Amino acid sequence: MRYACYLWGGLRHVGRLSDDGTELTPLALGDRAREVGVAALVEHLAAGGAMPAAQGTRLPLTAVTLEAPFPRPRRNLFCVGKNYHEHAKEFAASGFDTSRSPGQDIPEHPIIFSKVPECVIAPGATIRLPRGVSDAIDYEAELAVVIGRGGRGIRKSRAMEHVWGATIVNDVTARDWQSRHKQWHMGKSFDTFCPMGPFAADTDSVDPAATRVRCWINDELRQDASTRDLIFDIPTLIETISAGITLYPGDIICTGTPAGVGIGFTPPKYLQAGDRVRIEIDGIGVLGNGVA
């Protein structure tokens, strides 16, 4: 099933999306849903609860205002750099890759960084170009895995048992800041630099290990790949992160972006005011955001 976090009657709710994608059925999740969105459902199920009952009248999707499924994640989003072969090569060739060892375009181990929760914005919200701070703002379409059952020291062989589902993120990046500061955290965490949504899908609706990721800038298809092409698959990422860090229900792991980002073009095709970014991942939906 697919789920949404949305505003209705001045309050935040979590609802189950109908199979045809036209209606939302509110779920009885109490005040926790008003705080954390779909994370309330993930936490409830992780604690052994049954699927919450419907609460209230079904609503047309057109009648509500969608928020990010996880409007303020409980902590920083875990992110993975250079996790598609072709993207690793295009990034190495760009001259902005401070993580690259001489002669080595493909990383030996997952490159993990994070984005602050406060940079998450809703589908339809505006990506703000930081005037006077950076003119090198790039897009990155990504599948984001949602942890359903926490743990530490999770082995690859059991890792998918800890996955609740997935959503879509745009890992917006200030390329000059990413290069200048060596560590990527700052250039990835500017305000509005993590559009997310429109829905979160459980593993009955999406197979995170085998789904298609596409991104259009205006009407130009820029990125098109399958998560089958990941250098480090999802179980490897979970094993790597959880080796020394406890994962919790609702944690989000952004799995990396395919080739076709703006820095891969000559000259680079950075985001400009008036652009429209549209990301589609099969089994989840379409995330669209304007740029200003």
MOGIJO-V718015 format. One line per field, one symbol per residue. phi: phi as a letter, one per 30 degrees, with the letter a starting at -180 (. if undefined). psi: psi as a letter, one per 30 degrees, with the letter a starting at -180 (. if undefined). A space follows every 50 residues. Layout:
phi=???
psi=???
This chain:
phi=.cbbcacaiibdbbbcddedicbbcdcdbiddddcbideddddddddjdd eeddbjddbdedcccdcdebdbedaeddbbchcbeddeddddddicddcd deibdcddbeccbbbdedddbdeidcdcddeicacbcccadbdcdcdcbd lbiddedcdddccdlabcbcddbddddeddcidceddcceeidbebkdbc cdddcbcedabccbbcchccdcbaacdddedcddedddddddebbdcbej dbcddjcddjddddcbdecddbejdbcbcbbejclbcbbdbb
psi=lkllklkkgglklklkkleggflkjkkigafeefegbffeeeeeefggll kklkjakkkkeffljklkeiejlfakkklkkhgkeeeeeeeefffgjffk kkgjekkflkjkalkkeffkllkflkkkkikfekghklljkkkkkkkekl lkhklefgeffgkeblakljikkjeeeeeegdkfeeffglkggikkaflk klfffkjffilkklkkjcgjjekjlkffgkejleeeeeeeefefkkklkf kkjkglkllgleffljlkilklkflkkkkkkkfeakjkklk.
